[in-house]
């Protein structure tokens, strides 16, 4: 049977759910001006991003990899959360989640490195705190967790001491500013690249590369093991680990709903599918509101 696109039926499942896991991918952030990593911009069109996102690439040419991530940091700094991020942030706040899923826990696992899901939650709590008082009934700890399983492009990670830090400074060092002009200098001396203020070691972008393990695996799998509803958003179930989470939840009798621009073959076996731009479908399907109302 093909997936249902009945909002009414989905809302019943949502309302009765006890534990929801949302897994988000690149499609979530496209409306915020973050191109998918398969769709590079400007000077980076001439490079295959997959060849820049490995530990081996960084070891071979840290200057080239840093310039690529400098461009991504710049984009993330300029971007703002879109209605899809904001709709999901409403699910993180008990006050709003109770209106559509009164008995449910919620966990968000994002494969995106732009930090926009966290910023959306900050925006939402700030926006509504004055109107509704304390949204979290006690503490920030009542907000649902957001796991950025591929790290954050605005984090740096020291290759020597392992210190991780979030930094909105741009450029991180003067040598990286040149790629703003559309130039790439693959041979910036290592000593001119970003270094750790604690130990002096070379910093790398704080993201998870190919050949590396995702972050928060234990926490996300624990949530998946308890979930009875999976929302796959802006990602296909052909992509791992998103697909593995969905199959695990469906195998135990849970429901899976896909929110994506287009169907992929493996999405055909899920229970619900809402095709379209997720900045439009998510506010509407989850909360019955327009994208300008989140
Ligand atoms: Zn260090």
Boltz pocket constraint, residues with backbone or C-beta under 6 A from the ligand:
constraints:
  - pocket:
      binder: B
      contacts: [[A, 158], [A, 159], [A, 160], [A, 161], [A, 162], [A, 163], [A, 196], [A, 197], [A, 198], [A, 199], [A, 200], [A, 201]]
      max_distance: 6.0
